[in-house]
Amino acid sequence: MLDGIRFEETGKPAVVVATAGFVRLANSIKNSLKLEDLPLVVVTHPLGDPETAQAKAREAAAEIVQAVLG
């Protein structure tokens, strides 16, 4: 979350990727910092072992690219 905020502050496009268990927190932080337009991509929680996390990353990749491109 903080990396995404820092990128946004420097004008670089960013997307925050959060597991479903942290969506409320991520949205709360975005709103409190007036970054409502910061894209948020949600993956299932928990990430799991490295292979499962890699599969989730592959599944979310197109949505992340779309969020960056707007």
Backbone torsions as a table, in degrees:
resi	resn	phi	psi	omega
1	MET	NA	-48.6	-177.6
2	LEU	-64.5	-36.2	177.5
3	ASP	-63.2	-42.6	177.8
4	GLY	-61.0	-41.4	178.0
5	ILE	-63.6	-44.7	179.7
6	ARG	-62.6	-41.1	176.9
7	PHE	-61.7	-46.2	179.5
8	GLU	-59.3	-41.4	-178.9
9	GLU	-63.8	-27.7	179.6
10	THR	-93.6	2.5	178.0
11	GLY	86.6	4.9	178.0
12	LYS	-87.3	138.3	179.1
13	PRO	-63.8	141.4	-178.2
14	ALA	-143.7	155.1	173.8
15	VAL	-136.1	133.3	174.8
16	VAL	-94.6	130.8	175.4
17	VAL	-109.9	123.7	-178.0
18	ALA	-133.4	150.2	172.8
19	THR	-78.5	158.9	-176.7
20	ALA	-54.6	-29.6	179.9
21	GLY	-69.0	-12.2	-176.5
22	PHE	-120.3	12.3	-178.2
23	VAL	-63.5	-46.4	179.8
24	ARG	-59.0	-44.4	179.6
25	LEU	-63.9	-45.9	-179.9
26	ALA	-60.0	-45.2	179.2
27	ASN	-66.4	-36.3	177.4
28	SER	-63.1	-44.3	179.0
29	ILE	-65.0	-46.0	179.0
30	LYS	-56.5	-47.0	-177.7
31	ASN	-66.7	-41.2	-178.8
32	SER	-66.5	-26.9	179.0
33	LEU	-98.9	9.4	179.6
34	LYS	57.5	40.8	177.9
35	LEU	-115.6	43.8	-176.9
36	GLU	-57.7	-27.5	-178.2
37	ASP	-83.7	-4.5	177.8
38	LEU	-66.4	116.4	-176.5
39	PRO	-63.5	144.9	178.5
40	LEU	-128.5	120.8	176.3
41	VAL	-107.4	130.9	-174.9
42	VAL	-108.9	131.8	173.5
43	VAL	-118.0	162.0	-178.5
44	THR	-66.3	152.8	-178.3
45	HIS	-108.2	140.9	-5.9
46	PRO	-84.0	172.5	178.4
47	LEU	-65.9	-37.3	177.7
48	GLY	86.5	-160.3	-178.5
49	ASP	-71.1	169.2	-176.3
50	PRO	-55.0	-38.0	-179.2
51	GLU	-68.1	-40.8	178.3
52	THR	-66.7	-43.2	178.6
53	ALA	-62.1	-39.0	177.9
54	GLN	-64.0	-41.3	178.1
55	ALA	-63.7	-41.3	177.7
56	LYS	-64.6	-37.4	177.6
57	ALA	-64.1	-42.7	177.5
58	ARG	-61.4	-42.5	-179.8
59	GLU	-64.7	-34.1	-177.0
60	ALA	-88.9	-10.5	-172.2
61	ALA	-56.6	-45.8	-178.6
62	ALA	-63.8	-39.5	178.7
63	GLU	-66.8	-36.6	178.2
64	ILE	-65.8	-46.6	178.6
65	VAL	-59.8	-45.7	179.6
66	GLN	-60.5	-40.2	179.5
67	ALA	-65.4	-38.0	178.5
68	VAL	-68.0	-42.2	-177.0
69	LEU	-75.8	-18.9	176.6
70	GLY	76.1	NA	NA
